[in-house]
Amino acid sequence: MTLLASIHDVAPPHLAAARELRARLGSWGIPRVTLLAVPNFHGQHPLERAPDTVAWLRARADAGDEICLHGDVHCQRAPVVRAGDRVRAALFTEGEGECLALSGEARTRMLVDGKRRLEDLLGRPIAGFVAPAWLEPRGFGAHLAVAGFRWHEGGLWIERLGPPLAGRARRYRTPVIGFATRTRLRLGAGLAWAGLLAPVLAAAAAAGLGPAHVRVALHPGDRGSPAVLRAAERAVATLLRTHAPGTYDRALDAAGAERQ
């Protein structure tokens, strides 16, 4: 069983927060982390103009961390067409449902160009994609596979993508412990969720039950909340008793091998 730790929204304005969160995860016993990089955060912070951020991402990749693409600008720049997607965007994010608003050529360009852009900057392949706020439209996985991605995740699952049109994608139910610091209500809910879920998942794993993978996701805003940092540290310590730390690509490769 695997514990997957990630840091979202890695971009030039959040470099200090990403550095600190990465250091904390390391001190908590996580040797490899998945870093979600945004090529041009809010359309104002292109990675090409941020050599410090690129150098840090390169160094972390050299040290064994996994880098994946996290949208393009991490904000919604067009109306969301589908009514159900509009509801999801309103409930789960504040103007950052980027992928819900993309279709056709714009979607293809974001995926293909974003993957190539990040690979050129870091000098290594990019295998994974995570939509901002975990919000992606129905059928998005097929477009990711065509663009050459090997995996992606949503709020409740992670999925290994098969070759285009081969029908070999495999989705795994994967709970996530995350925090929202924008309002007191969401902060309290996140703290309560972490305090409840981590021991339940650890107990289930000790009994040979429960999902094969669990996730802990941190965001730059978490750096400024002592309560969140304490809760995240407790959750990681609890889960490490029963789950080995790992990265998405390796965990999904191992899961696929076990099913063959």
CORGI-V156024 format. One record per helix or strand of 2 or more residues. SS is the DSSP state (A for helix, B for strand). FROM is the first residue (numbers start at 1). LEN is the number of residues. If there is no record, write none. Layout:
ss = <SS & SS>
from = <FROM & FROM>
len = <LEN & LEN>
This chain:
ss = <B & A & B & B & B & A & A & B & A & A & A & B & A & A & B & B & B & B & A & B & A & A & B & A>
from = <2 & 12 & 34 & 40 & 45 & 47 & 51 & 66 & 83 & 98 & 104 & 128 & 132 & 140 & 151 & 157 & 170 & 176 & 184 & 213 & 220 & 226 & 244 & 248>
len = <9 & 16 & 4 & 2 & 2 & 3 & 12 & 4 & 10 & 4 & 19 & 3 & 3 & 8 & 3 & 4 & 4 & 2 & 23 & 6 & 5 & 14 & 3 & 12>
